[in-house]
Amino acid sequence: MSEQCVGKPLYLLIAEWIMAEDRWVTAREISIHFDIEHSKAINTLSYILSEVGEISCEVKMIPNKLEGRGCQCQRLVKVVAIDSQLYERVNHHVREKMAGVRKTPHIPAVPPAGLNREQKWQMMLSKSMRR
């Protein structure tokens, strides 16, 4: 995976791929391309369509001829545009996350050698050693 993809959420990777394809895409194609479960692809598409206002999509419904299914339609999606504000928001979140990782102090897993046996046990049982 390229360095540009690291840190990007799955929904953004999927939206970028659909936009690059420049065609109508189904959840089945997404699940195959990204090697994820079909239900996760459906849920991610639903999230993109309903929750992410910065991604402009077109949706087309095609009736299925399958009997006994709850939904008799197949949803096709085409991403028209992705707003640059979304990239700024994602990049800001990634930078904050990385800064938080760097600021976390390292707690030694081994108690200092100068402690007696009882002090070592107390240190091992304390919350600071259980993290």
KOLKOL-402667 format. One record per atom (N, C-alpha, C): residue number from 1; x, y, z. Coordinates in nm, 3 decimals, padded with zeros to 5 digits, always signed. Example, Ala and Ser with C-alpha at 12.3 -4.5 7.8 and 13.67 -1.06 7.14 Angstrom:
// residues 2
     n      east     north        up
     1   +01.319   -00.569   +00.780
     1   +01.230   -00.450   +00.780
     1   +01.320   -00.330   +00.780
     2   +01.285   -00.225   +00.708
     2   +01.367   -00.106   +00.714
     2   +01.290   +00.003   +00.787
***
This chain:
// residues 131
     n      east     north        up
     1   +00.085   -00.117   +00.000
     1   +00.000   +00.000   +00.000
     1   +00.089   +00.123   +00.000
     2   +00.052   +00.224   -00.077
     2   +00.136   +00.343   -00.087
     2   +00.129   +00.425   +00.040
     3   +00.229   +00.513   +00.056
     3   +00.234   +00.598   +00.175
     3   +00.117   +00.694   +00.178
     4   +00.064   +00.731   +00.060
     4   -00.049   +00.823   +00.054
     4   -00.174   +00.760   +00.114
     5   -00.185   +00.627   +00.107
     5   -00.304   +00.558   +00.157
     5   -00.299   +00.535   +00.307
     6   -00.181   +00.534   +00.365
     6   -00.167   +00.506   +00.507
     6   -00.232   +00.620   +00.586
     7   -00.320   +00.583   +00.677
     7   -00.387   +00.681   +00.760
     7   -00.521   +00.726   +00.705
     8   -00.549   +00.700   +00.578
     8   -00.678   +00.739   +00.521
     8   -00.783   +00.638   +00.564
     9   -00.903   +00.686   +00.595
     9   -01.010   +00.593   +00.631
     9   -01.057   +00.514   +00.508
    10   -01.113   +00.397   +00.534
    10   -01.157   +00.309   +00.427
    10   -01.259   +00.376   +00.336
    11   -01.352   +00.452   +00.394
    11   -01.455   +00.514   +00.310
    11   -01.395   +00.610   +00.208
    12   -01.285   +00.679   +00.246
    12   -01.221   +00.773   +00.154
    12   -01.145   +00.697   +00.045
    13   -01.079   +00.588   +00.083
    13   -01.010   +00.506   -00.017
    13   -01.110   +00.451   -00.120
    14   -01.225   +00.407   -00.071
    14   -01.328   +00.354   -00.160
    14   -01.381   +00.464   -00.251
    15   -01.410   +00.581   -00.195
    15   -01.462   +00.692   -00.275
    15   -01.361   +00.734   -00.382
    16   -01.234   +00.739   -00.347
    16   -01.131   +00.774   -00.445
    16   -01.123   +00.671   -00.557
    17   -01.134   +00.544   -00.520
    17   -01.129   +00.437   -00.621
    17   -01.249   +00.446   -00.716
    18   -01.368   +00.468   -00.659
    18   -01.488   +00.479   -00.744
    18   -01.474   +00.598   -00.838
    19   -01.423   +00.709   -00.787
    19   -01.407   +00.828   -00.871
    19   -01.304   +00.802   -00.982
    20   -01.196   +00.731   -00.949
    20   -01.094   +00.699   -01.049
    20   -01.149   +00.604   -01.156
    21   -01.240   +00.515   -01.118
    21   -01.301   +00.422   -01.213
    21   -01.388   +00.496   -01.314
    22   -01.448   +00.607   -01.274
    22   -01.532   +00.689   -01.360
    22   -01.642   +00.607   -01.428
    23   -01.707   +00.523   -01.346
    23   -01.817   +00.441   -01.396
    23   -01.906   +00.403   -01.277
    24   -02.018   +00.338   -01.307
    24   -02.108   +00.292   -01.202
    24   -02.047   +00.168   -01.136
    25   -02.046   +00.165   -01.002
    25   -01.982   +00.058   -00.926
    25   -02.083   +00.000   -00.826
    26   -02.078   -00.131   -00.806
    26   -02.164   -00.198   -00.709
    26   -02.086   -00.230   -00.582
    27   -02.158   -00.262   -00.477
    27   -02.095   -00.302   -00.351
    27   -02.016   -00.432   -00.369
    28   -02.063   -00.520   -00.455
    28   -01.993   -00.646   -00.482
    28   -01.854   -00.619   -00.540
    29   -01.845   -00.524   -00.634
    29   -01.714   -00.489   -00.692
    29   -01.621   -00.430   -00.586
    30   -01.677   -00.349   -00.498
    30   -01.597   -00.289   -00.390
    30   -01.545   -00.398   -00.298
    31   -01.631   -00.494   -00.261
    31   -01.588   -00.601   -00.170
    31   -01.478   -00.685   -00.234
    32   -01.485   -00.707   -00.364
    32   -01.381   -00.784   -00.433
    32   -01.251   -00.704   -00.442
    33   -01.261   -00.578   -00.484
    33   -01.141   -00.496   -00.503
    33   -01.066   -00.470   -00.372
    34   -01.140   -00.444   -00.264
    34   -01.077   -00.411   -00.136
    34   -01.065   -00.531   -00.043
    35   -01.109   -00.648   -00.089
    35   -01.101   -00.771   -00.012
    35   -01.166   -00.755   +00.126
    36   -01.291   -00.706   +00.123
    36   -01.370   -00.692   +00.245
    36   -01.501   -00.767   +00.226
    37   -01.571   -00.792   +00.335
    37   -01.700   -00.861   +00.327
    37   -01.801   -00.774   +00.253
    38   -01.894   -00.840   +00.183
    38   -01.995   -00.769   +00.106
    38   -02.078   -00.677   +00.196
    39   -02.112   -00.723   +00.315
    39   -02.190   -00.640   +00.407
    39   -02.114   -00.515   +00.449
    40   -01.982   -00.526   +00.466
    40   -01.902   -00.409   +00.503
    40   -01.897   -00.310   +00.386
    41   -01.891   -00.362   +00.264
    41   -01.893   -00.274   +00.146
    41   -02.027   -00.200   +00.137
    42   -02.136   -00.271   +00.163
    42   -02.269   -00.208   +00.162
    42   -02.278   -00.100   +00.269
    43   -02.231   -00.132   +00.390
    43   -02.235   -00.035   +00.500
    43   -02.148   +00.087   +00.471
    44   -02.033   +00.066   +00.411
    44   -01.944   +00.178   +00.378
    44   -02.007   +00.266   +00.272
    45   -02.068   +00.205   +00.172
    45   -02.139   +00.284   +00.070
    45   -02.251   +00.365   +00.134
    46   -02.326   +00.303   +00.222
    46   -02.434   +00.375   +00.291
    46   -02.379   +00.492   +00.370
    47   -02.266   +00.472   +00.436
    47   -02.202   +00.580   +00.513
    47   -02.162   +00.694   +00.421
    48   -02.099   +00.661   +00.308
    48   -02.056   +00.764   +00.212
    48   -02.177   +00.845   +00.165
    49   -02.285   +00.776   +00.133
    49   -02.403   +00.843   +00.078
    49   -02.478   +00.927   +00.181
    50   -02.484   +00.882   +00.305
    50   -02.567   +00.952   +00.402
    50   -02.493   +01.042   +00.500
    51   -02.367   +01.011   +00.528
    51   -02.297   +01.083   +00.635
    51   -02.185   +01.176   +00.588
    52   -02.130   +01.154   +00.470
    52   -02.015   +01.233   +00.426
    52   -02.061   +01.332   +00.320
    53   -02.088   +01.454   +00.363
    53   -02.139   +01.556   +00.272
    53   -02.036   +01.605   +00.171
    54   -01.908   +01.585   +00.201
    54   -01.803   +01.634   +00.110
    54   -01.784   +01.544   -00.012
    55   -01.848   +01.428   -00.014
    55   -01.837   +01.337   -00.129
    55   -01.968   +01.343   -00.206
    56   -01.961   +01.391   -00.331
    56   -02.080   +01.402   -00.416
    56   -02.094   +01.276   -00.499
    57   -02.211   +01.212   -00.489
    57   -02.235   +01.085   -00.557
    57   -02.364   +01.091   -00.638
    58   -02.367   +01.004   -00.738
    58   -02.491   +00.975   -00.810
    58   -02.526   +00.831   -00.779
    59   -02.655   +00.804   -00.765
    59   -02.700   +00.669   -00.731
    59   -02.803   +00.625   -00.834
    60   -02.791   +00.500   -00.872
    60   -02.886   +00.441   -00.965
    60   -02.930   +00.307   -00.908
    61   -03.061   +00.281   -00.910
    61   -03.113   +00.155   -00.859
    61   -03.158   +00.069   -00.977
    62   -03.114   -00.058   -00.977
    62   -03.151   -00.151   -01.083
    62   -03.225   -00.268   -01.018
    63   -03.344   -00.301   -01.065
    63   -03.419   -00.413   -01.006
    63   -03.349   -00.546   -01.027
    64   -03.349   -00.629   -00.923
    64   -03.299   -00.767   -00.933
    64   -03.414   -00.858   -00.973
    65   -03.382   -00.967   -01.032
    65   -03.485   -01.064   -01.066
    65   -03.483   -01.182   -00.970
    66   -03.420   -01.164   -00.855
    66   -03.411   -01.271   -00.756
    66   -03.537   -01.274   -00.670
    67   -03.583   -01.391   -00.639
    67   -03.702   -01.409   -00.556
    67   -03.662   -01.423   -00.409
    68   -03.748   -01.381   -00.320
    68   -03.731   -01.405   -00.178
    68   -03.630   -01.317   -00.108
    69   -03.586   -01.213   -00.169
    69   -03.492   -01.122   -00.103
    69   -03.568   -01.002   -00.050
    70   -03.514   -00.943   +00.056
    70   -03.578   -00.826   +00.114
    70   -03.578   -00.707   +00.018
    71   -03.464   -00.676   -00.040
    71   -03.453   -00.565   -00.133
    71   -03.446   -00.622   -00.274
    72   -03.531   -00.575   -00.359
    72   -03.533   -00.625   -00.497
    72   -03.455   -00.534   -00.591
    73   -03.368   -00.451   -00.535
    73   -03.290   -00.357   -00.618
    73   -03.141   -00.368   -00.588
    74   -03.062   -00.338   -00.689
    74   -02.917   -00.332   -00.672
    74   -02.877   -00.186   -00.687
    75   -02.796   -00.137   -00.593
    75   -02.757   +00.003   -00.594
    75   -02.624   +00.020   -00.666
    76   -02.622   +00.111   -00.762
    76   -02.499   +00.147   -00.834
    76   -02.461   +00.288   -00.792
    77   -02.333   +00.310   -00.769
    77   -02.286   +00.440   -00.722
    77   -02.175   +00.490   -00.812
    78   -02.177   +00.620   -00.835
    78   -02.070   +00.687   -00.910
    78   -02.031   +00.811   -00.832
    79   -01.903   +00.824   -00.797
    79   -01.856   +00.941   -00.723
    79   -01.821   +01.050   -00.824
    80   -01.885   +01.165   -00.807
    80   -01.866   +01.277   -00.900
    80   -01.751   +01.367   -00.853
    81   -01.746   +01.395   -00.722
    81   -01.642   +01.485   -00.670
    81   -01.619   +01.459   -00.522
    82   -01.496   +01.490   -00.480
    82   -01.459   +01.483   -00.338
    82   -01.405   +01.620   -00.301
    83   -01.468   +01.685   -00.205
    83   -01.431   +01.820   -00.163
    83   -01.295   +01.818   -00.093
    84   -01.214   +01.918   -00.119
    84   -01.079   +01.926   -00.060
    84   -01.086   +01.944   +00.092
    85   -01.196   +01.997   +00.145
    85   -01.209   +02.013   +00.291
    85   -01.205   +01.878   +00.361
    86   -01.252   +01.774   +00.294
    86   -01.248   +01.640   +00.353
    86   -01.103   +01.597   +00.373
    87   -01.018   +01.622   +00.274
    87   -00.876   +01.586   +00.286
    87   -00.810   +01.664   +00.399
    88   -00.845   +01.792   +00.412
    88   -00.788   +01.872   +00.519
    88   -00.829   +01.816   +00.655
    89   -00.956   +01.779   +00.667
    89   -01.006   +01.724   +00.794
    89   -00.938   +01.591   +00.827
    90   -00.924   +01.505   +00.727
    90   -00.861   +01.374   +00.749
    90   -00.713   +01.392   +00.783
    91   -00.643   +01.479   +00.710
    91   -00.501   +01.503   +00.738
    91   -00.481   +01.562   +00.877
    92   -00.570   +01.651   +00.918
    92   -00.561   +01.710   +01.052
    92   -00.579   +01.601   +01.158
    93   -00.675   +01.512   +01.136
    93   -00.701   +01.403   +01.230
    93   -00.580   +01.310   +01.239
    94   -00.518   +01.279   +01.125
    94   -00.400   +01.191   +01.123
    94   -00.284   +01.257   +01.196
    95   -00.263   +01.387   +01.172
    95   -00.155   +01.458   +01.241
    95   -00.177   +01.459   +01.392
    96   -00.302   +01.482   +01.435
    96   -00.332   +01.481   +01.579
    96   -00.306   +01.344   +01.639
    97   -00.345   +01.242   +01.566
    97   -00.328   +01.105   +01.614
    97   -00.179   +01.072   +01.627
    98   -00.100   +01.111   +01.527
    98   +00.044   +01.084   +01.531
    98   +00.110   +01.165   +01.643
    99   +00.067   +01.287   +01.664
    99   +00.124   +01.369   +01.773
    99   +00.091   +01.307   +01.908
   100   -00.028   +01.253   +01.921
   100   -00.067   +01.188   +02.046
   100   +00.014   +01.063   +02.072
   101   +00.049   +00.990   +01.968
   101   +00.130   +00.869   +01.983
   101   +00.270   +00.905   +02.028
   102   +00.326   +01.012   +01.975
   102   +00.462   +01.052   +02.010
   102   +00.470   +01.105   +02.153
   103   +00.362   +01.168   +02.201
   103   +00.364   +01.228   +02.334
   103   +00.343   +01.127   +02.446
   104   +00.301   +01.006   +02.413
   104   +00.276   +00.905   +02.515
   104   +00.408   +00.862   +02.577
   105   +00.423   +00.878   +02.708
   105   +00.550   +00.840   +02.771
   105   +00.565   +00.688   +02.774
   106   +00.687   +00.644   +02.761
   106   +00.716   +00.501   +02.765
   106   +00.736   +00.459   +02.910
   107   +00.659   +00.363   +02.955
   107   +00.670   +00.311   +03.091
   107   +00.745   +00.179   +03.084
   108   +00.852   +00.166   +03.158
   108   +00.928   +00.041   +03.151
   108   +00.845   -00.078   +03.200
   109   +00.859   -00.190   +03.132
   109   +00.785   -00.310   +03.168
   109   +00.855   -00.389   +03.279
   110   +00.979   -00.357   +03.304
   110   +01.057   -00.429   +03.405
   110   +01.083   -00.333   +03.521
   111   +01.057   -00.376   +03.644
   111   +01.083   -00.288   +03.759
   111   +01.234   -00.263   +03.776
   112   +01.269   -00.149   +03.832
   112   +01.411   -00.118   +03.853
   112   +01.479   -00.223   +03.942
   113   +01.608   -00.243   +03.920
   113   +01.682   -00.348   +03.990
   113   +01.703   -00.316   +04.139
   114   +01.698   -00.191   +04.180
   114   +01.726   -00.153   +04.318
   114   +01.613   -00.181   +04.416
   115   +01.502   -00.233   +04.371
   115   +01.389   -00.259   +04.460
   115   +01.397   -00.398   +04.523
   116   +01.344   -00.409   +04.647
   116   +01.338   -00.543   +04.707
   116   +01.217   -00.618   +04.650
   117   +01.202   -00.743   +04.691
   117   +01.099   -00.830   +04.632
   117   +00.958   -00.774   +04.654
   118   +00.928   -00.726   +04.773
   118   +00.795   -00.673   +04.803
   118   +00.766   -00.547   +04.721
   119   +00.866   -00.459   +04.709
   119   +00.848   -00.337   +04.630
   119   +00.824   -00.370   +04.482
   120   +00.895   -00.472   +04.432
   120   +00.875   -00.514   +04.293
   120   +00.732   -00.563   +04.272
   121   +00.680   -00.643   +04.367
   121   +00.543   -00.693   +04.355
   121   +00.443   -00.578   +04.359
   122   +00.464   -00.483   +04.449
   122   +00.375   -00.368   +04.456
   122   +00.376   -00.289   +04.325
   123   +00.492   -00.275   +04.267
   123   +00.503   -00.203   +04.140
   123   +00.433   -00.280   +04.028
   124   +00.452   -00.413   +04.026
   124   +00.389   -00.496   +03.923
   124   +00.236   -00.491   +03.934
   125   +00.185   -00.484   +04.056
   125   +00.041   -00.482   +04.078
   125   -00.021   -00.345   +04.060
   126   +00.062   -00.241   +04.055
   126   +00.007   -00.106   +04.041
   126   -00.046   -00.085   +03.900
   127   -00.131   +00.012   +03.884
   127   -00.193   +00.040   +03.754
   127   -00.090   +00.080   +03.648
   128   +00.017   +00.144   +03.690
   128   +00.115   +00.191   +03.592
   128   +00.182   +00.075   +03.518
   129   +00.191   -00.041   +03.579
   129   +00.256   -00.154   +03.513
   129   +00.157   -00.238   +03.434
   130   +00.027   -00.220   +03.453
   130   -00.073   -00.301   +03.384
   130   -00.115   -00.242   +03.250
   131   -00.061   -00.132   +03.210
   131   -00.101   -00.068   +03.084
   131   -00.038   -00.136   +02.967
***
